[in-house]
Amino acid sequence: MTDKKKMIMTGVCLILFLIGAVYFHAQVSSAIILAGKRCLISVLPSLYFFSILAAFSVQSGLLDALAKPFQKFCRKWLKIDAVLLMIIFFSQIGGYPTGAQLVHNLYQEGRISEQQEQELLCVCMGCGFGFLLATVGGNQQTALFIWLMMSIPVLLIGMWKIRYMILPESEEQHWKALAVCITDSVGSAAAAMIKIMSMIIAFSAVMGMAEAIFSDPGDLIRSILEISHAAEYARHGSLSITAALLSFGGLCVHLQIAAVCENHLLWGKFMLYRLLMAGLTYGLCFLCMKYLFLGDLAVFLPETAVSSAQDGNMIPGCCLMLMSVFVLKKYHFFQKSLTNAEK
């Protein structure tokens, strides 16, 4: 397809979206408001602090320090790099963008190539405990079970994928001042979270138009498109399918990861791995529920959790304002530096 045809198609799509945004203004506005509430109630509290910790582990050199005691064993017997293994493990704890953030930081430091980053992004993705607890209403037993069902396939396939992907020996680590590390980590996490929440809201606006044109797709389809709807599906759906949905992550999360890693994604391979992980998670969860004496694990979101999450708490809004200040301050400093350089 020529550039002229691409430009024409882009222009046609833009006009259609503009017409839809005007014609379905009420539905789009409602979808944006609901998405904003989900971001403040679920996404921000469950991911922001983990994102800060992920950035801090790289900024401070802590990631290498944690991997160092296991490096000799991993390289000799497993033929893998302990730093990469640590990143895969962290990605399962921190939440969806954490793995992409860690991998992209390694790429920015020049420790891995773009091709290696693309390979790692296929496996360095997990739901994380924060989002899991928000999905199952704080039920720790269910959250731990789903986390294991999602993490076991990722860790096994991830260890196979990083075999012989040995990082070059890093130079002597020069530790930054603690205050500098914390400030840089908070700024980096804030930038990542704003990208993520902006993508959720934009994606929800498009979904609002689509639902107005067609019909209500149901919580299952909504969860495939935007994973924060999994909490609604979990109230009445299958636990195995809920785990598979969380493992897949949703198309909106995939776009968020593309934004965090500056679109260093091989989309075809990435989607195949997401489908593979979702299938393995579903099968493992189904077999464990059927053949192990797990009892009746509750997955339904309690009404108390819903009511408490929708109160007038100002803390999430204040956190969002604080993130915006950090990002705008960092952007202003960057623009000022460019202006001085031009002079």
QUISULLIN-V961813 format. One record per run of one state. SS is the DSSP state (helix for helix, strand for strand, loop for the rest). FROM is the first residue (numbers start at 1). TO is the last residue. If there is no record, write none. Layout:
ss-><SS	SS>
from-><FROM	FROM>
to-><TO	TO>
This chain:
ss-><loop	helix	loop	helix	loop	helix	loop	helix	loop	helix	loop	helix	loop	helix	loop	helix	loop	helix	loop	helix	loop	helix	loop	helix	loop	helix	loop	helix	loop	helix	loop	helix	loop>
from-><1	3	24	25	60	62	79	82	95	96	109	114	122	129	136	140	162	178	214	218	226	227	235	239	249	251	261	267	292	303	310	315	343>
to-><2	23	24	59	61	78	81	94	95	108	113	121	128	135	139	161	177	213	217	225	226	234	238	248	250	260	266	291	302	309	314	342	343>
